[in-house]
């Protein structure tokens, strides 16, 4: 409860921190109180307009978590009406439309998301080629990790996504999962203008990297059509969304090539020449496409071929997100010995994984299941950090 007390005091001086306080209530399985807090915040302040899109977006996410999809959609639409230049509101609305089985409106909302002024620069990096990095380092006690992985796999555009572009790609994957690639492609040509139609219509496309005025103008029709999706007219597609569609197509194409090779190896009995670097990178691709089971199997295959700290880190991430304490502790001990042997600091990912487990189960249950915690320096330090981060409010 200490985190609740801490942020309650701060929220009285800074109203924006009510979002953090609501998240604390939600983490303690008190979602109803979190939603009520945000609603009270919106109603009790006259100058809330500056923070309202973030508060409304969080409120809609909490309502969805409680199973209230329709109210969540109403609030998400209100958020984009109030602040059309707030990207997270549009991404949240698109995600909610997918859950409402409305992929057309989801694609419209995704296209309406305003991207940063560095949009052109970020897109130019997607198709740039780079030399694959070594998976791990050499050590006397550990096998030499010198496998780079397939050059084409490493240079897939989606590998280079980060920030808002990565979040937008995740929403696009949700749309693809809800229908199929063929349906998604038909929606793209049904909703958006093709290059030939752009020439015929003589449509002026605003430059990426929008000013406030450009955002208001370019999103004017989208805000209406999100409310009345069946009455929309075809409009230009944002260049970044077209690039993300191309990136998704390349990811899916590589998956089909990999699966075809798997079948050929199984039927013809050829020797498999793929390295553990190939399996690690392909596992990461499957993680991006939300194929957890495939990624899990691939990571284990890579570890059967040779030691890879990246594979262990990816596996640790999967275990911690799913709440497997004993499996996570085993990997933490392996990695702790590895980093100590090569003389490298333990990465933050290890502490972050322990943080997720304690947040999910509570510190008492974590200590009860992981009986070896007191003997492990790395886990002791991680738990000490967690207490300092005031996460023991999860224990009740």
Secondary structure as UniProt FT lines:
FT   HELIX           2..11
FT   TURN            12..13
FT   HELIX           15..17
FT   HELIX           18..27
FT   TURN            28..29
FT   HELIX           31..44
FT   TURN            46..47
FT   HELIX           48..50
FT   HELIX           52..65
FT   TURN            66..67
FT   HELIX           69..82
FT   TURN            84..85
FT   HELIX           87..99
FT   TURN            100..101
FT   HELIX           103..111
FT   TURN            117..118
FT   HELIX           119..126
FT   HELIX           151..154
FT   HELIX           157..160
FT   HELIX           163..178
FT   HELIX           181..191
FT   HELIX           195..201
FT   HELIX           212..218
FT   HELIX           220..227
FT   HELIX           229..231
FT   HELIX           239..268
FT   HELIX           276..288
FT   TURN            289..290
FT   HELIX           292..305
FT   HELIX           309..322
FT   HELIX           325..342
FT   HELIX           348..361
FT   HELIX           363..369
FT   TURN            371..372
FT   HELIX           373..375
FT   HELIX           377..388
FT   TURN            389..390
FT   HELIX           392..394
//
